[in-house]
């Protein structure tokens, strides 16, 4: 079977105050039903969920990779983001290999953003093309951003289901990003094990003893 020659990859959650950074990767095969696809940030919750379901219905091969809070704290957010992307792409390649036994027509990964100072994704057996604002230009990257956004948001909301006391941080709506409600709750209640202590203002507030 002839494969698409493109894997798209993008990340979500790099600027959050809490939770993992998650990358999506997808073997891109465009269909007319994907008209209206866009950067996940420009889609509504319902639109993202609808596109995600369409990707599943059409049998597209996709996966996510993540770097957890410990990896973010230990490695820094840039290294953790690259690690999440590597994991997502490796998982897609493994799923392609399992389904097709090989990937002779696959030759490039399109990645949103600018290549990191310490190099491209490591040990990826494909060419890499980093595209600034790729999530606004390349459908494969748009799709990857939708996958990452949908699954990361679901995960953050599941934390509130597991730990109802986290409701006060507003994670069901802000999914870990810095909002007025989130900042106010951090100041009042302190942080959880899922908050990023190396991110400001949390880092500064901890240093100054404003929060614990």
Order of alpha helices (4+ residues) and beta strands (2+ residues): beta-beta-alpha-beta-alpha-alpha-beta-beta-alpha-alpha-alpha-alpha
